[in-house]
Amino acid sequence: MFCIKQTEIERILEDYGLTSPVVQVTELQRYDFEWKGTQAKEVRLIVKIDLEDGASLVMRLKKESDVTLELMEEQSAFADALRKNGIETPRQYTSKGRFTNLYDIDGYTVIVAVEQFVDNEVKEVTVDTAEKMGSLLARMHQIAEREDLHVHGSVLFDPFTRNDLFDFDSVKALENELHGEEKILLDRILETYTNYMEKLKPVKLAPRYAVQGDISECNLYHADSGALGVFDYNRCGDNNLFCDTVMQALFVSRLMVYPENREDDFEQQILTSFLVGYQSVRAFSEEERALYPYLYAVIDAFWSSHIRWDEDCLLKAHEKNDRDGVKKWLAEILRRLSAPVN
């Protein structure tokens, strides 16, 4: 297991121009990739460092097969650009003119970045918080577009590639396994999906810019200024800004921590508030407004939880040979595809 000594931390901090003695080191996150075997030498370690002068820092140390020095440098540079343009986000420190550098520690060659520690994290998403999240995202999008900022990494919210939030591929894979009424329903689903994706082609071909890629309550904080701040650029990459907005809105409305006592239509309230906040800063174009129902329908219809994760999801019903369950979900998917655009 990867280990780093305090003396090594102090040596790195000196390279970043931080010479106050270290008082305490606290491990915030560790992922050792043990499933890849000890020879893989992969790790993700994030530590908080408290200094004698009162400053608190975060040091990120990474050795991951899909994370390069260039990618982390671009992600840190994007965060720095946002901060310089008025977004509340932690300061990124530099060493030798770079935000990220390679260090040989405990037999690993790790990428290291150092940033300001921020606290007062957002604990739950309310309707008011969702609106602020939307306006924050819009401001970040404006900066990325205006400054022509780019990060060459994959993102979570790209509907034109394999995506963790929705799962069309698993539904299509059933094409040769279904018969009768089930096959008729699936054929209608596939035809509708194809038509929608054809309509969305202009979005796929539109310019892409850097996005933070994961605005969730665990990556947000209440800054001293009173504004909402954002940190953690681990999922940062280039995306179409419209796609990033719509998928982020659904993500916020379905997969955050919410108040315990909430109304039945709370999900819709969150979704609406997020989009209101966004468009108060950066309004959708006429084309985007026209395409919104189709993008929403695709994401909603193939939401991954009811395709493959929930106890009574489509794939589990098929595995159990629960034909009524399969037909129920196929009919529901078709309904979700059709509802927003009718």
Beta strands, then each sheet from edge to edge (+ up, - down):
strand 1: 22-31
strand 2: 43-51
strand 3: 56-63
strand 4: 100-105
strand 5: 108-116
strand 6: 209-211
strand 7: 220-222
strand 8: 228-230
strand 9: 237-239
sheet 1: 1+ 2- 3+ 5- 4+
sheet 2: 6+ 9-
sheet 3: 7+ 8-
end
